[in-house]
């Protein structure tokens, strides 16, 4: 769900914002605490900005009166400020700076409607007046309307790009709006209103694109809604390397069968896939799926087959064990007379020439014959010989004597760990091999041969 991870991120951001606001307030307040001067608490200067005064617009007396009114606003002497500003505006009604300070005075006195009217009137005449934009944004914020405040703050910040306090206020408001949208999305999602939850998360991401948990949650909801392309666009919109986003992109790509794109996403987003357990597991699934798709069509569902034929085993070993591809033939001149109707004829011929599987004395291969564990052990042992895997000691199976024709091969594969005895210590060479068992043995041979 949305809450925990994203709210933790938001909580950290708020603490940072609160620190800066507190630091700024202290910086403004402490100089006023000297022994010779006492005045009311100062105001966060991201909310109260003294308007610029065009050169020559005011004489020294009016400018002094204007600055005095500003000081009264900051120290809470709003009645005195409004009286002074009233005198100025009666003589100079076009004086925008005085109008703006009057708006701040109304805001300082918590007369938000009056302040809103004053700042709106200024903006009607001067839409790019940054001071009035900040003033109206502050009124909206104080009135509990962060959605309306944020775009005003952003417009003001563009006009005052070097105003650090204003930039911090913009960052704070982004998080306020994002947090509200995230909370609303959580409630909507809990009620099953997925489409509306998606809209809320899109809103949160628009104002705070750096919140990766929001991006991930939005992508999950889009996937649930069948909007996978949009989910990938949301995840891919960030240009920062993020482990969780890389994993999610790779997972979606994998589920869509885009194996190359899934592997590329992992390697692009993680410094070391091998050192990340979850990423390594996903990469293993990608490689396994790729190997499966490389198999001939009849073998792709072999893992569910109740039994494996000799032709299927030959094809599985020849296709999967890459180390065998460069091996020269060991057997020549052998002919199998019954391969014309099997799809695996090329693989069977290769298995025969490598000496992995034998032709019967009557010159048949019997491609549809069922494979038993003893024969699988013989084939696996011969693969181990081909790839040069050393011999290891193994506990002899309880149900086979040294005189058994397959005994040596069974000890070989048990020692290599590619086949195992039963819990009672028996090998059961007579038992028919399932598709899952054959695949597991060949996978083991593939891993061992890759290390030679």
C-alpha positions as CSV (number, residue, x, y, z in Angstrom):
1,X,0.0,0.0,0.0
2,X,1.0,3.6,-0.3
3,X,1.3,4.8,3.3
4,X,4.4,3.6,5.0
5,X,7.4,4.1,2.6
6,X,6.2,7.3,1.0
7,X,5.1,8.8,4.4
8,X,8.5,8.0,5.8
9,X,10.1,9.9,2.9
10,X,7.7,12.8,3.4
11,X,8.3,12.8,7.1
12,X,12.0,13.2,6.6
13,X,11.5,16.0,4.1
14,X,9.2,17.8,6.5
15,X,11.7,17.7,9.3
16,X,14.3,19.2,6.9
17,X,11.9,22.0,5.9
18,X,10.9,22.6,9.5
19,X,14.6,22.9,10.4
20,X,15.1,25.6,7.8
21,X,12.0,27.5,8.8
22,X,13.0,27.4,12.4
23,X,16.6,28.5,11.6
24,X,15.3,31.4,9.5
25,X,12.9,32.5,12.2
26,X,15.6,32.5,14.8
27,X,17.9,34.4,12.5
28,X,15.3,37.1,12.1
29,X,14.2,37.1,15.8
30,X,17.5,37.0,17.6
31,X,18.9,40.4,16.3
32,X,15.8,42.0,17.7
33,X,16.5,40.8,21.3
34,X,19.3,43.2,22.1
35,X,19.2,45.3,25.3
36,X,18.3,48.6,23.6
37,X,15.5,47.5,21.2
38,X,12.5,45.3,21.8
39,X,9.9,44.4,19.1
40,X,7.5,41.7,18.2
41,X,8.4,38.4,16.5
42,X,9.6,38.6,13.0
43,X,8.0,36.9,10.1
44,X,9.3,34.2,7.8
45,X,10.6,36.2,4.8
46,X,9.3,33.6,2.3
47,X,5.8,35.0,3.2
48,X,6.6,38.7,3.6
49,X,8.6,40.3,0.8
50,X,9.3,44.0,0.7
51,X,8.3,45.3,-2.7
52,X,10.9,46.8,-5.0
53,X,10.8,50.6,-5.3
54,X,11.6,52.0,-8.7
55,X,14.2,54.6,-8.5
56,X,12.8,58.1,-8.3
57,X,9.2,57.0,-7.7
58,X,9.2,58.2,-4.0
59,X,10.7,61.1,-2.3
60,X,12.7,60.4,0.9
61,X,9.8,61.2,3.2
62,X,7.3,58.9,1.5
63,X,10.0,56.1,1.3
64,X,10.7,56.5,5.0
65,X,7.0,56.2,5.7
66,X,6.7,53.2,3.5
67,X,9.6,51.4,5.2
68,X,8.2,52.3,8.6
69,X,4.9,50.8,7.7
70,X,6.7,47.6,6.6
71,X,8.5,47.4,9.9
72,X,5.2,47.8,11.7
73,X,3.8,44.9,9.6
74,X,6.7,42.6,10.5
75,X,6.4,43.4,14.2
76,X,2.6,43.1,14.3
77,X,1.7,46.8,14.5
78,X,-0.8,46.4,11.7
79,X,-3.2,49.2,12.7
80,X,-0.4,51.8,12.7
81,X,0.9,50.4,9.4
82,X,-2.5,50.6,7.8
83,X,-2.9,54.2,8.9
84,X,0.4,55.2,7.4
85,X,-0.3,53.3,4.2
86,X,-3.8,54.9,4.0
87,X,-2.2,58.3,4.0
88,X,0.2,57.3,1.2
89,X,-2.4,55.7,-1.0
90,X,-4.8,58.7,-0.6
91,X,-2.2,60.8,-2.2
92,X,-0.7,58.1,-4.5
93,X,-3.4,55.5,-5.2
94,X,-1.3,54.0,-8.0
95,X,1.5,53.2,-5.6
96,X,1.7,49.4,-6.0
97,X,4.3,49.0,-3.3
98,X,2.0,50.5,-0.7
99,X,-0.9,48.3,-1.9
100,X,1.3,45.2,-1.5
101,X,2.3,46.2,2.0
102,X,-1.3,46.9,2.8
103,X,-2.1,43.4,1.7
104,X,0.6,42.0,4.0
105,X,-0.8,44.0,6.8
106,X,-4.2,42.5,6.3
107,X,-2.7,39.1,6.2
108,X,-0.6,39.8,9.4
109,X,-3.9,40.7,11.1
110,X,-5.4,37.5,9.8
111,X,-7.9,39.2,7.6
112,X,-7.4,36.8,4.8
113,X,-10.3,37.9,2.6
114,X,-9.1,41.5,2.6
115,X,-5.6,40.4,1.8
116,X,-6.8,38.2,-1.0
117,X,-8.7,41.1,-2.6
118,X,-5.7,43.4,-2.4
119,X,-3.2,40.9,-3.9
120,X,-5.7,39.8,-6.6
121,X,-6.3,43.4,-7.6
122,X,-2.5,44.0,-8.0
123,X,-2.2,40.8,-10.1
124,X,-5.1,41.8,-12.3
125,X,-3.0,44.9,-13.3
126,X,0.4,43.2,-13.0
127,X,0.2,39.4,-13.5
128,X,4.0,39.1,-13.1
129,X,4.2,40.9,-9.8
130,X,6.2,38.4,-7.7
131,X,5.5,40.1,-4.4
132,X,1.7,39.9,-5.0
133,X,2.0,36.3,-6.1
134,X,3.8,35.4,-2.9
135,X,1.2,37.4,-0.9
136,X,-1.7,35.6,-2.5
137,X,0.0,32.2,-2.3
138,X,0.5,32.9,1.5
139,X,-3.2,33.8,1.9
140,X,-4.2,30.5,0.2
141,X,-1.8,28.5,2.3
142,X,-3.0,30.1,5.5
143,X,-6.6,29.5,4.4
144,X,-5.9,25.7,4.1
145,X,-5.8,25.7,0.3
146,X,-2.3,24.3,-0.5
147,X,-3.4,23.2,-4.0
148,X,-4.2,26.8,-4.9
149,X,-1.1,28.1,-3.1
150,X,1.5,25.9,-4.8
151,X,1.1,27.2,-8.4
152,X,1.3,30.8,-7.2
153,X,4.5,30.0,-5.2
154,X,6.0,28.3,-8.3
155,X,5.2,31.3,-10.5
156,X,6.8,33.6,-7.9
157,X,9.9,31.5,-7.7
158,X,10.4,31.7,-11.4
159,X,10.4,35.4,-11.1
160,X,12.7,35.3,-8.0
161,X,15.1,32.4,-8.8
162,X,17.7,33.5,-6.2
163,X,15.3,33.8,-3.3
164,X,16.4,30.8,-1.1
165,X,13.6,31.3,1.4
166,X,11.0,31.3,-1.3
167,X,12.5,28.1,-2.8
168,X,12.3,26.4,0.6
169,X,8.7,27.4,0.9
170,X,8.0,26.0,-2.6
171,X,9.7,22.7,-1.6
172,X,7.6,22.6,1.6
173,X,4.4,23.2,-0.2
174,X,5.1,20.5,-2.8
175,X,5.4,18.0,0.0
176,X,2.2,19.3,1.7
177,X,0.3,18.8,-1.5
178,X,2.0,15.5,-2.3
179,X,1.3,14.1,1.2
180,X,-2.4,15.0,1.0
181,X,-2.7,13.4,-2.4
182,X,-0.9,10.2,-1.1
183,X,-3.2,10.0,1.9
184,X,-6.2,10.5,-0.3
185,X,-4.9,7.8,-2.8
186,X,-4.5,5.4,0.1
187,X,-8.1,5.9,1.2
188,X,-9.4,5.5,-2.4
189,X,-7.4,2.4,-3.0
190,X,-8.6,0.8,0.2
191,X,-12.2,1.5,-1.0
192,X,-11.4,-0.2,-4.4
193,X,-11.6,3.1,-6.3
194,X,-8.4,2.4,-8.2
195,X,-8.9,4.9,-11.0
196,X,-9.3,7.8,-8.6
197,X,-6.3,6.6,-6.6
198,X,-4.2,6.6,-9.7
199,X,-5.3,10.2,-10.4
200,X,-4.3,11.2,-6.9
201,X,-0.9,9.5,-7.1
202,X,-0.3,11.2,-10.5
203,X,-1.0,14.5,-8.8
204,X,1.5,13.7,-6.0
205,X,4.1,12.7,-8.5
206,X,3.6,15.9,-10.5
207,X,4.4,18.1,-7.6
208,X,7.1,15.9,-6.0
209,X,8.7,13.7,-8.7
210,X,11.6,12.8,-6.4
211,X,9.4,10.6,-4.3
212,X,10.3,7.1,-5.6
213,X,7.8,5.3,-3.3
214,X,5.0,7.2,-5.0
215,X,6.3,6.4,-8.4
216,X,6.4,2.7,-7.5
217,X,2.9,2.7,-6.0
218,X,1.5,4.4,-9.0
219,X,3.2,1.9,-11.3
220,X,1.7,-1.0,-9.4
221,X,-1.8,0.4,-9.6
222,X,-1.3,1.0,-13.4
223,X,-0.2,-2.6,-13.8
224,X,-3.2,-3.8,-11.9
225,X,-5.4,-1.7,-14.2
226,X,-3.7,-3.3,-17.3
227,X,-2.0,-0.1,-18.2
228,X,1.5,-1.6,-18.3
229,X,2.9,0.8,-20.9
230,X,1.9,3.7,-18.7
231,X,3.5,2.0,-15.7
232,X,6.8,1.6,-17.5
233,X,6.6,5.3,-18.6
234,X,6.1,6.4,-15.0
235,X,9.0,4.3,-13.8
236,X,11.3,5.3,-16.6
237,X,10.6,9.0,-16.2
238,X,13.2,9.3,-13.5
239,X,16.8,9.7,-14.6
240,X,18.3,8.8,-11.3
241,X,19.6,5.3,-10.6
242,X,17.2,3.7,-8.1
243,X,17.5,0.0,-7.1
244,X,13.8,-0.5,-6.5
245,X,12.6,1.2,-9.7
246,X,15.2,-0.8,-11.7
247,X,13.8,-4.0,-10.2
248,X,10.2,-3.1,-10.9
249,X,11.0,-2.2,-14.5
250,X,12.9,-5.4,-15.0
251,X,10.1,-7.4,-13.4
252,X,7.4,-5.9,-15.7
253,X,9.7,-6.4,-18.7
254,X,10.3,-10.0,-17.7
255,X,6.5,-10.7,-17.3
256,X,5.9,-9.2,-20.7
257,X,8.5,-11.5,-22.2
258,X,11.0,-8.8,-23.0
259,X,14.0,-10.6,-21.6
260,X,16.8,-8.4,-23.1
261,X,15.0,-5.2,-21.8
262,X,14.6,-6.8,-18.4
263,X,18.2,-7.7,-18.1
264,X,19.3,-4.3,-19.4
265,X,17.1,-2.6,-16.7
266,X,18.7,-4.6,-14.0
267,X,22.2,-3.8,-15.1
268,X,21.5,-0.2,-15.7
269,X,19.9,0.4,-12.3
270,X,22.1,-1.7,-9.9
271,X,25.8,-1.3,-9.4
272,X,26.2,-5.1,-8.9
273,X,23.3,-7.5,-9.7
274,X,25.3,-10.4,-8.2
275,X,25.5,-8.7,-4.8
276,X,21.7,-8.1,-4.6
277,X,19.8,-11.2,-3.7
278,X,16.5,-10.2,-5.3
279,X,18.1,-8.9,-8.4
280,X,20.3,-12.0,-8.8
281,X,17.2,-14.2,-8.4
282,X,15.4,-12.2,-11.1
283,X,18.4,-12.4,-13.4
284,X,18.5,-16.2,-12.9
285,X,14.8,-16.3,-14.0
286,X,15.6,-14.2,-17.0
287,X,18.4,-16.5,-18.0
288,X,16.3,-19.6,-17.4
289,X,13.5,-18.3,-19.5
290,X,15.9,-17.4,-22.3
291,X,17.4,-20.9,-22.1
292,X,13.9,-22.4,-22.2
293,X,12.9,-20.4,-25.3
294,X,16.1,-21.6,-27.0
295,X,14.8,-25.1,-26.7
296,X,12.9,-26.7,-29.6
297,X,9.2,-26.3,-29.2
298,X,8.5,-29.9,-28.0
299,X,10.9,-29.4,-25.1
300,X,9.5,-26.2,-23.7
301,X,7.0,-27.9,-21.5
302,X,9.2,-30.8,-20.5
303,X,9.2,-29.7,-16.9
304,X,5.6,-30.8,-16.6
305,X,6.0,-34.1,-18.5
306,X,5.4,-37.3,-16.5
307,X,8.2,-39.1,-18.4
308,X,11.0,-38.3,-20.7
309,X,11.8,-40.1,-24.0
310,X,15.3,-40.9,-25.3
311,X,14.9,-38.4,-28.1
312,X,13.9,-35.7,-25.6
313,X,16.8,-36.4,-23.3
314,X,19.2,-36.3,-26.3
315,X,17.8,-33.0,-27.4
316,X,17.7,-31.5,-23.9
317,X,21.4,-32.3,-23.2
318,X,22.7,-31.3,-26.7
319,X,20.8,-28.0,-26.7
320,X,21.3,-26.9,-23.0
321,X,25.0,-27.9,-22.3
322,X,26.8,-25.3,-24.2
323,X,30.2,-26.9,-23.5
324,X,29.3,-29.8,-25.8
325,X,29.0,-27.7,-28.9
326,X,32.7,-27.5,-29.5
327,X,33.5,-31.1,-28.7
328,X,34.7,-33.3,-31.5
329,X,32.9,-36.5,-32.3
330,X,33.9,-39.6,-30.4
331,X,31.9,-42.2,-32.4
332,X,31.7,-42.4,-36.2
333,X,30.0,-44.7,-38.6
334,X,27.1,-45.6,-36.3
335,X,23.7,-45.7,-38.0
336,X,20.3,-45.5,-36.3
337,X,17.6,-46.8,-38.6
338,X,14.5,-45.3,-36.8
339,X,15.1,-41.6,-36.7
340,X,13.3,-40.5,-39.8
341,X,10.1,-39.6,-37.9
342,X,11.4,-37.9,-34.8
343,X,11.7,-34.1,-34.6
344,X,14.9,-34.5,-32.6
345,X,16.8,-36.3,-35.3
346,X,19.7,-33.7,-35.5
347,X,20.1,-33.7,-31.7
348,X,20.0,-37.5,-31.4
349,X,22.7,-37.8,-34.1
350,X,24.8,-35.3,-32.2
351,X,24.3,-37.2,-28.9
352,X,25.3,-40.5,-30.7
353,X,28.5,-39.0,-32.3
354,X,29.5,-37.6,-28.9
355,X,29.1,-41.0,-27.3
356,X,26.5,-39.7,-24.9
357,X,23.9,-42.2,-25.9
358,X,24.1,-45.6,-27.6
359,X,22.4,-47.2,-30.5
360,X,21.0,-50.7,-29.7
361,X,22.5,-53.8,-31.4
362,X,19.7,-53.9,-33.9
363,X,20.7,-50.5,-35.1
364,X,17.7,-48.7,-33.6
365,X,17.8,-45.8,-31.2
366,X,14.2,-46.2,-30.0
367,X,13.6,-42.4,-29.7
368,X,10.2,-42.8,-28.0
369,X,11.5,-45.2,-25.4
370,X,11.2,-44.0,-21.8
371,X,14.3,-43.0,-19.9
372,X,15.1,-44.6,-16.6
373,X,17.3,-43.2,-13.8
374,X,20.1,-45.6,-14.6
375,X,20.3,-44.5,-18.2
376,X,20.1,-40.8,-17.2
377,X,23.0,-41.4,-14.8
378,X,25.0,-42.9,-17.7
379,X,24.3,-39.9,-20.0
380,X,25.1,-37.4,-17.2
381,X,28.4,-39.2,-16.3
382,X,29.5,-39.1,-20.0
383,X,28.7,-35.3,-20.1
384,X,30.9,-34.9,-17.0
385,X,33.7,-36.7,-18.7
386,X,33.4,-34.5,-21.8
387,X,33.6,-31.3,-19.8
388,X,36.4,-32.5,-17.7
389,X,34.7,-32.5,-14.3
390,X,36.8,-34.3,-11.7
391,X,35.6,-37.3,-9.8
392,X,34.4,-37.1,-6.2
393,X,33.7,-39.8,-3.6
394,X,30.1,-40.8,-3.0
395,X,28.2,-43.1,-0.8
396,X,27.4,-46.3,-2.8
397,X,23.7,-46.8,-3.3
398,X,22.1,-49.5,-1.2
399,X,20.2,-51.1,-4.1
400,X,23.1,-51.5,-6.6
401,X,26.1,-53.8,-6.4
402,X,29.5,-53.0,-8.0
403,X,28.7,-55.5,-10.7
404,X,25.8,-53.5,-12.0
405,X,26.5,-52.1,-15.5
406,X,25.5,-48.6,-14.4
407,X,27.1,-48.6,-11.0
408,X,30.2,-46.6,-12.0
409,X,28.1,-44.0,-13.7
410,X,25.8,-43.7,-10.7
411,X,28.8,-43.1,-8.3
412,X,30.1,-40.5,-10.8
413,X,26.9,-38.5,-10.8
414,X,26.3,-38.8,-7.1
415,X,29.8,-37.6,-6.4
416,X,29.2,-34.6,-8.7
417,X,25.9,-33.8,-7.0
418,X,23.9,-33.8,-10.2
419,X,21.7,-36.7,-9.1
420,X,20.9,-37.9,-5.6
421,X,19.9,-41.1,-3.8
422,X,16.6,-41.5,-2.0
423,X,16.3,-40.8,1.7
424,X,16.8,-44.5,2.3
425,X,20.0,-44.5,0.4
426,X,18.6,-46.3,-2.7
427,X,19.2,-45.0,-6.3
428,X,16.3,-46.8,-8.0
429,X,17.9,-47.1,-11.4
430,X,14.8,-48.8,-12.8
431,X,12.5,-45.9,-12.1
432,X,11.2,-43.9,-15.1
433,X,12.5,-40.3,-15.2
434,X,10.0,-37.3,-15.2
435,X,10.5,-34.2,-17.2
436,X,11.2,-32.1,-14.1
437,X,13.9,-34.6,-12.9
438,X,15.6,-34.7,-16.3
439,X,15.5,-30.9,-16.6
440,X,17.0,-30.6,-13.1
441,X,19.9,-32.9,-13.9
442,X,20.7,-31.2,-17.2
443,X,20.5,-27.8,-15.5
444,X,23.1,-29.1,-13.0
445,X,25.3,-30.3,-15.8
446,X,25.0,-26.9,-17.5
447,X,26.1,-25.1,-14.3
448,X,29.0,-27.5,-13.7
449,X,30.2,-27.2,-17.3
450,X,30.1,-23.4,-17.1
451,X,32.8,-23.5,-14.4
452,X,35.3,-25.7,-16.4
